[in-house]
Amino acid sequence: METGIKTDVEIIQELLSIYAARKEACEKMLPLATGGLLQKKLQQCNEQTDRFITALMDELSSHGDGVLAEVDRSNAYLKLWKQVSPDIDTMDAVTALQIFNTLEQHLRDYYYQVTAVRTGMPETFEELLVKQEEELKREA
């Protein structure tokens, strides 16, 4: 993924797309969790996703009409979710937890790639990304 050539709007919209898939993943996996680690992770993930979406939407609103009609969905997170989502209802909790952990690693990798190569982004946007990245790392 070459995030160095992506604009702030492209990054925000791609993250919003990832978080929409993340929310769907949490909601679809939650019935598979019968307590324990997976259920706790999914509930925390759902709450965190709502907070992150709100913050990203606020940031996106500062870009006005720079919003794009089409969003890049070629990142590892969205590719994996597209691949596994049709089978989610038939998975056991162990498999769902493994997939969830892999999705979360792809999300942390995305943040790392964006923050490692981006320069010149607005300070508020950079602070938001770093804060979200740090929170994701703490929960890993």
Secondary structure as GFF3:
##gff-version 3
##sequence-region A 1 140
A	DSSP	three_ten_helix	3	5	.	.	.	ID=ss1
A	DSSP	alpha_helix	8	29	.	.	.	ID=ss2
A	DSSP	three_ten_helix	30	32	.	.	.	ID=ss3
A	DSSP	alpha_helix	36	61	.	.	.	ID=ss4
A	DSSP	three_ten_helix	64	66	.	.	.	ID=ss5
A	DSSP	alpha_helix	76	84	.	.	.	ID=ss6
A	DSSP	three_ten_helix	85	90	.	.	.	ID=ss7
A	DSSP	alpha_helix	93	117	.	.	.	ID=ss8
A	DSSP	alpha_helix	123	138	.	.	.	ID=ss9
###
